[in-house]
Amino acid sequence: MDKNYIDGSSTLLVLSLISRKDMYGYEIIKELEVLSETVFQFKEGTLYPILHKAEEVGWIEAYSKTAESGKIRKYYHITKKGIQQLGQEQEQWDQFKDSVIKVLNGPRYDV
């Protein structure tokens, strides 16, 4: 998949997952990969800047939690502001997707 397609929707994808449950970084990467049937294969270098930006603007909050294995992980939780942003991102995505479909399915002209 062309990276340009993914870049425009990465915040939407990440906020959507975190809105379902608190998640840690590697878990987000794996969930994106599984749900997209390997279309989305984020690297840490792609994911963490998205998380840091979202945290800076108040869309998510991070906290530490000890896993069953004893390893301390940094989890991310969506905030009320993040829920609002997710709604805006979803509206923009729906408008974009619908517009692309209209163009692709539009009338064909003889050339």
KEMAR-759806 format. One line per 3 residues: for each residue x, y, z of C-alpha. Coordinates in steps of 0.25 Angstrom, whole numbers. Layout:
# KEMAR-759806
X Y Z; ...
END
This chain:
# KEMAR-759806
0 0 0; 5 14 -4; 10 21 9
3 34 5; -11 27 6; -7 22 20
-1 35 25; -14 43 23; -22 33 32
-12 29 42; -17 38 53; -32 33 51
-27 19 51; -19 20 64; -30 28 71
-41 18 67; -33 7 73; -30 14 86
-45 18 87; -49 4 89; -39 0 100
-26 6 106; -14 0 98; 1 0 98
9 3 86; 13 -11 81; -2 -15 83
-6 -4 74; 3 -8 63; -1 -23 64
-16 -19 65; -15 -10 52; -8 -21 45
-18 -32 49; -31 -24 46; -25 -19 33
-21 -33 29; -7 -28 28; -10 -15 20
-5 -6 31; 8 -10 36; 13 1 45
27 2 50; 30 8 64; 36 20 56
23 23 50; 14 20 62; 21 27 73
21 41 66; 6 40 65; 4 36 79
13 47 84; 6 58 76; -7 52 81
-2 53 95; 3 67 93; -10 73 88
-18 65 99; -25 55 91; -19 43 99
-12 41 112; -1 31 115; 0 23 128
9 12 132; 4 -2 136; 11 -15 140
7 -26 131; 5 -41 135; 19 -43 131
24 -33 141; 28 -23 129; 24 -9 131
17 -4 119; 12 10 115; -2 10 112
-10 20 104; -24 25 108; -33 34 99
-38 47 106; -52 54 104; -44 63 94
-39 51 87; -53 46 85; -57 59 79
-45 59 70; -48 44 66; -62 49 62
-56 60 53; -46 51 47; -57 41 44
-66 52 38; -54 56 29; -50 42 25
-65 39 21; -66 51 13; -53 48 6
-56 34 4; -70 37 -2; -64 48 -11
-54 38 -17; -64 28 -19; -73 38 -26
-61 41 -36; -57 27 -38; -72 23 -41
-75 35 -49; -79 35 -63; -70 30 -74
-67 39 -86; -62 35 -100; -48 40 -102
END
